[in-house]
Amino acid sequence: MADMTTLRFTKGHGTENDFVLLPDADARLTLDADTVRWLTDRRAGIGGDGVIRVVPTSAATEDGVRAQAGEAAWFMDYYNADGSVAEMCGNGTRVFAEYLRREGLETGDEFAIATRAGLRRIRFEGDLVATNMGPWRLVDEQVATRDGFDALVRLDANEEPWSALSIDVGNPHTVVALPEAVDLATLDLTSAPEVSPAPPHGSNVEFVRPLGPGHIAMRVHERGVGETRSCGTGVVAAALATSWWAGQPEPTQDWTVDVPGGRLRVRGMPNHEVELAGPAALVADGTVDLPA
Ligand SMILES: N[C@@H](CCC[C@H](N)C(=O)O)C(=O)O
């Protein structure tokens, strides 16, 4: 359990991917998996897809995070609902940035935040928050270049697997090109899709349906969570995969990605980087007493 019993929290979401934010300016909070699971429980706790600890970058325990302290004052310490630690969360970056500004911890329209996947640059753009998601890479470039796909995914052991592409955007993703005959809306994502070859650290899995030029719909099964109503890194991976399959390895147009919780924009940037833009909302503040 954490080393204190009453915690302040803020609840926020980005396209209904929802998080419990825990301020920890003094870096006194140690989160274990039980505490995270309890906080994210939608019946017994507060409820959320993940927990974000808001902590000074200089106080992070990981060397790779502390190394970002010169450029980013605050570290987005991210946990999935099952208590596992994740490298990155695209929707989380916007909610985290919105929180930092509301609390006066950052004051400009542009600043950087620290994540386990490296520095992420934030830009406020009207009602939207844009995050430079950094560089991305194909997990198996050789196979992906030759075949367009490098993985197989199935939801049901009795069905034929679907072709997929593995992309790393700071965290692992497997994007499925859904056959036309399959209805995206009625896919059963209640259990984790089977991915082969099995990714060494698991994978978030996205299911994509093209809707028109530069426009796709997506549903996602998140590693460490289950189906969520949005996943920012997943949206980026889905746009990159669709662009790749269309013969455009570096996206030159904006992609609009519809998810059950809303709409996000993906934009190719110089130097093989990609930007994600969308809304961020802080909806509640309170205190919570952790069970003994
Ligand atoms: N919802 C996030 C991704 C959160 C982490 C993910 N479940 C993982 O384990 O990699 C997003 O918006 O990117």
The ligand as an SDF file (V2000), in Angstrom:
LIG
                    3D

 13 12  0  0  0  0  0  0  0  0999 V2000
   -4.3110    4.8430  -22.8560 N   0  0  0  0  0  0  0  0  0  0  0  0
   -2.9730    5.1340  -23.1880 C   0  0  0  0  0  0  0  0  0  0  0  0
   -2.0160    3.9690  -23.1930 C   0  0  0  0  0  0  0  0  0  0  0  0
   -1.8010    3.4580  -21.7760 C   0  0  0  0  0  0  0  0  0  0  0  0
   -0.7110    2.4480  -21.6670 C   0  0  0  0  0  0  0  0  0  0  0  0
   -1.0170    1.1650  -22.3610 C   0  0  0  0  0  0  0  0  0  0  0  0
   -2.1530    0.4770  -21.8020 N   0  0  0  0  0  0  0  0  0  0  0  0
    0.2210    0.2790  -22.3140 C   0  0  0  0  0  0  0  0  0  0  0  0
    0.3150   -0.6080  -21.4400 O   0  0  0  0  0  0  0  0  0  0  0  0
    1.1020    0.4820  -23.1380 O   0  0  0  0  0  0  0  0  0  0  0  0
   -2.8360    6.0800  -24.3590 C   0  0  0  0  0  0  0  0  0  0  0  0
   -3.6740    6.9730  -24.4740 O   0  0  0  0  0  0  0  0  0  0  0  0
   -1.8490    6.0090  -25.0950 O   0  0  0  0  0  0  0  0  0  0  0  0
  1  2  1  0
  2  3  1  0
  2 11  1  0
  3  4  1  0
  4  5  1  0
  5  6  1  0
  6  7  1  0
  6  8  1  0
  8  9  2  0
  8 10  1  0
 11 12  2  0
 11 13  1  0
M  END
$$$$
